Amino acid sequence: MRGTVLYAPGDVRVEDRPDPTIEQPTDAVIRLAATCVCGSDLWPYRGIEAIDGPSPMGHEYVGVVEDVGSEVRNVQPGQFVVGSFFASDNTCEICRAGYQTHCVNRQPGAATGGQAERLRVPLADGTLVPTPGMPDADLVPSLLAASDVLGTGWFAAVAAEAGPGRTVAVVGDGAVGLLGVLAAKQLGAERIVIFSRHESRQKLALEFGATDVVVERGDEGVARIKDLTGGLGAHSVIEAVGTQESMMQAIRATRAGGHVGYVGVSHDVALPGEELFFSGVHLHGGPAPVRRFLPELIDLICSRRIDPGKVFDLTLPLEQAAEGYRAMDERRAIKTLLTV
């Protein structure tokens, strides 16, 4: 099969790779309908995150089940499925509490290599969720978004306790931040503020439900949020970047008693203890338990109540994955969908 491999910063190649097979009785093999490039893929692509030799890339996937192991009961060949980037059994005590990314049997990076024609998914019964029948082709991008960026944005909004009567601020205008806007809107937030300097992203944020756009960053952005909220700050803030600046901007933009939902993959973030102590701000986040939300998100998508697939503003064949990476790295694209 064909698959994407990162050899070194900036060096993405699509090459022949071995076809996946059933290795454990709890595995499934799926034929991908579509895959994509994630913002988190840009960390190693830019050389900020080290890689140890050639690395198969991709962790967002939807497709049709081709084969299952002898112990798989919940999915079967021929079903269209959406999966999470963490494999989980979905039965342990932690999973039942809704934190499948911390499953006692979790397999982080279990879907690594998802930018390919086929993929082996461990713990298939707990990781994969079938759709109600074969989805229409125009729903595939939205279902693909549910595999990571929609589920991650949704978790961020839930962790930030977005809801009726609340002002939500979103730090980060990538796919996760934009879908955090969509999630906050669905959860009933009264006012949604997006930090963004990019016109195309501002436009999509407004489509998804943002009510205000703030172009300032850092302390200037915090001051602008305070101006918009009577000097108090937002009730709920979504942090979807993962840098020191974005995390401190999120915390400082939150009112005392408010909540920060942080889902940006942390890179060299260090929180000043005294400032945090006196902020009165709740922090909750980490790797999103996408599996918790998949049934609800699939229903919202298949009933056409939400259209998160709009975050894909560049579509390329898998063979042109390198251009998809370049476009996102240069901010010419929000998110690249790769057709298989």
TATAKA-V279647 format. One record per residue. N is the residue number from 1. RES is the residue in one small letter. PSI is psi in degrees with one decimal (NA if undefined). Layout:
n: <N N>
res: <RES RES>
psi: <PSI PSI>
This chain:
n: <1 2 3 4 5 6 7 8 9 10 11 12 13 14 15 16 17 18 19 20 21 22 23 24 25 26 27 28 29 30 31 32 33 34 35 36 37 38 39 40 41 42 43 44 45 46 47 48 49 50 51 52 53 54 55 56 57 58 59 60 61 62 63 64 65 66 67 68 69 70 71 72 73 74 75 76 77 78 79 80 81 82 83 84 85 86 87 88 89 90 91 92 93 94 95 96 97 98 99 100 101 102 103 104 105 106 107 108 109 110 111 112 113 114 115 116 117 118 119 120 121 122 123 124 125 126 127 128 129 130 131 132 133 134 135 136 137 138 139 140 141 142 143 144 145 146 147 148 149 150 151 152 153 154 155 156 157 158 159 160 161 162 163 164 165 166 167 168 169 170 171 172 173 174 175 176 177 178 179 180 181 182 183 184 185 186 187 188 189 190 191 192 193 194 195 196 197 198 199 200 201 202 203 204 205 206 207 208 209 210 211 212 213 214 215 216 217 218 219 220 221 222 223 224 225 226 227 228 229 230 231 232 233 234 235 236 237 238 239 240 241 242 243 244 245 246 247 248 249 250 251 252 253 254 255 256 257 258 259 260 261 262 263 264 265 266 267 268 269 270 271 272 273 274 275 276 277 278 279 280 281 282 283 284 285 286 287 288 289 290 291 292 293 294 295 296 297 298 299 300 301 302 303 304 305 306 307 308 309 310 311 312 313 314 315 316 317 318 319 320 321 322 323 324 325 326 327 328 329 330 331 332 333 334 335 336 337 338 339 340>
res: <m r g t v l y a p g d v r v e d r p d p t i e q p t d a v i r l a a t c v c g s d l w p y r g i e a i d g p s p m g h e y v g v v e d v g s e v r n v q p g q f v v g s f f a s d n t c e i c r a g y q t h c v n r q p g a a t g g q a e r l r v p l a d g t l v p t p g m p d a d l v p s l l a a s d v l g t g w f a a v a a e a g p g r t v a v v g d g a v g l l g v l a a k q l g a e r i v i f s r h e s r q k l a l e f g a t d v v v e r g d e g v a r i k d l t g g l g a h s v i e a v g t q e s m m q a i r a t r a g g h v g y v g v s h d v a l p g e e l f f s g v h l h g g p a p v r r f l p e l i d l i c s r r i d p g k v f d l t l p l e q a a e g y r a m d e r r a i k t l l t v>
psi: <167.0 140.9 157.7 135.2 132.7 117.4 -34.6 167.3 126.1 -2.9 88.1 131.0 146.4 122.4 172.1 132.3 158.4 141.7 137.3 151.5 166.4 118.4 -30.4 153.4 -12.1 6.4 159.8 152.3 129.1 147.7 117.3 140.0 -29.8 156.4 -173.5 172.5 132.0 152.0 -33.1 -21.9 -21.0 -21.3 -54.5 -32.4 -35.4 -4.4 7.8 -30.9 125.6 148.0 150.2 83.9 179.2 129.3 119.7 139.6 159.1 137.5 14.7 129.6 146.6 151.8 -167.0 131.3 128.4 -35.0 150.9 155.5 169.6 -19.2 3.8 129.1 -28.1 -17.1 155.3 157.0 139.1 -15.4 143.4 131.1 154.4 137.5 170.9 163.1 -7.6 135.4 132.0 153.5 -19.3 18.7 -18.8 169.5 -37.5 -42.8 -44.2 -22.1 -3.5 19.5 63.2 -24.1 -9.9 19.1 141.2 -19.8 19.9 155.1 88.3 143.3 19.0 -27.0 12.4 134.5 15.3 -12.7 74.5 179.4 -29.4 161.3 136.0 128.9 113.7 163.5 50.1 -38.6 -35.5 -17.2 -35.4 142.2 119.1 149.1 161.2 83.2 -179.4 120.4 153.3 149.5 -34.8 -10.8 -13.9 -44.3 -40.4 -39.4 -35.9 -40.0 -34.4 -24.4 -24.0 -73.6 -35.4 -47.5 -34.8 -44.4 -36.5 -45.7 -40.3 -42.3 -38.9 -43.8 -31.9 -1.2 42.2 140.6 -173.8 138.4 0.8 147.7 126.8 130.6 141.4 116.8 112.0 120.8 26.1 -169.4 -41.3 -46.3 -43.7 -38.7 -18.7 -36.3 -49.2 -43.0 -44.6 -39.1 -45.7 -31.2 -2.3 15.9 143.8 -39.0 133.5 119.5 126.4 129.5 116.4 140.8 6.7 121.6 -43.2 -35.7 -36.3 -43.9 -44.0 -37.4 -42.4 -36.4 -38.7 -11.5 2.4 144.2 -20.7 149.9 131.5 122.9 -18.2 154.2 173.7 -142.0 -31.0 -39.2 -39.4 -44.8 -37.6 -40.9 -41.3 -40.0 -37.4 -11.9 30.9 28.3 -0.5 -34.3 169.4 152.4 -38.1 133.5 130.3 125.5 115.9 35.9 -61.3 16.6 167.5 -46.0 -43.9 -38.5 -43.1 -35.4 -41.3 -47.3 -44.3 -20.8 -3.7 135.0 159.4 132.0 -7.9 -179.2 135.4 126.1 109.6 125.6 -4.1 132.0 118.9 130.2 105.4 39.9 127.5 121.0 129.8 115.9 -44.0 -43.1 -42.3 -41.1 -43.6 -1.7 -29.1 22.9 138.3 137.8 130.5 138.7 -144.8 -164.7 125.5 132.5 71.4 -37.5 -31.1 -37.5 -11.2 -46.1 -44.6 -42.9 -40.6 -40.9 -44.2 -37.5 -49.1 -24.4 3.3 32.7 -20.7 156.0 67.2 -15.7 -11.6 -15.5 -18.5 103.8 8.4 126.6 126.9 156.6 154.5 -37.8 -20.1 28.6 -37.6 -39.5 -35.2 -41.5 -46.7 -43.5 -40.2 -39.4 -37.6 6.2 30.4 -13.0 145.0 -49.5 134.7 124.5 134.4 119.8 144.7 NA>
